[in-house]
Amino acid sequence: FYNSLYFKGGSWIETAIMDSMKTSENANDFTLQFWVSGSDLAATDGPALFSLIDLQDSIKLALYRDSNNPSTITAEVNSVREDITLNKLNWSDADEFYLISLLFSDNLGVKGYVDSTIFLNKTSVNVTVGDAQLMFGAKANKERTILENFWYGYIDEIRLWNTRLADSTIKFQALHPDKLGDYYRHTYHDSLIGLWRFNLSEATTTIRDESESEHIHDGIIYTLPNYSIELSEKGAQ
């Protein structure tokens, strides 16, 4: 079995509209997590790890790698960008995987972690993502009238929770990539609404949602002509 997908530009993963994955109509607290590493491939357009763009083409939330500085991550919240430099980051090292966790909601602000280190904390900036579609490996909208900033590097696993995870849970997960929590069963496990693992035995365009939530939303891989995504044995350890 392979552990991750290797992006070389021109490829992305589409999941679902955020509203369609919620556990209830008023459940607007989310934690998005994914294990990721970069690569030494050249890219000049600020490769996007993921994006959430609404039907009015407003960028609600997105993360990018800085093309000029391997220790910088760029956050875009409600179309406002901010560059953050972290000494622990090195996007040019393909063997170093990081757990990225983003907590966001329509009334509690935005908080971001690289492993257990906080890099973003905007308590007064709320994000409403209802009709935005979750995209990985590119800055893209549902209609694909925006399709750019393709990722170069590896993505190992994606998790989407319909709750804001505690600091202690995120710290545990960063230390234990193969575990969702420190006990087999927690109430927050019921809020896991998307789980896309890449433990594949052969190439496929469909990434199964293993969350066991009420509504299953498989991820679909797309590539532009002359591009491809490769299966890789690299992964978070």
Buried (B, 14 or more C-beta within 10 A) or exposed (E): EBBBBBBBBBBBBBBBBBEEBBBEEEBBBBBBBBBBBBBEBEBEEBBBBBBBBBEEEEBBBBBBBBBEEBBBBBBBBBEEEEEBEBEEBBBBBBEBBBBBBBBBBBEBBBBBBBBBBEBBEBEEEBBBBBBBBBBBBBBBBBEEEBBEBBBBBBBBBBBBBBBBBEEEBBBBBBEEBEEBBEEEEBEBBBBBBBBBBBEBEEEEEEBBBBBEBEEBBBBBBBBEEEBBBEBBEBBBE
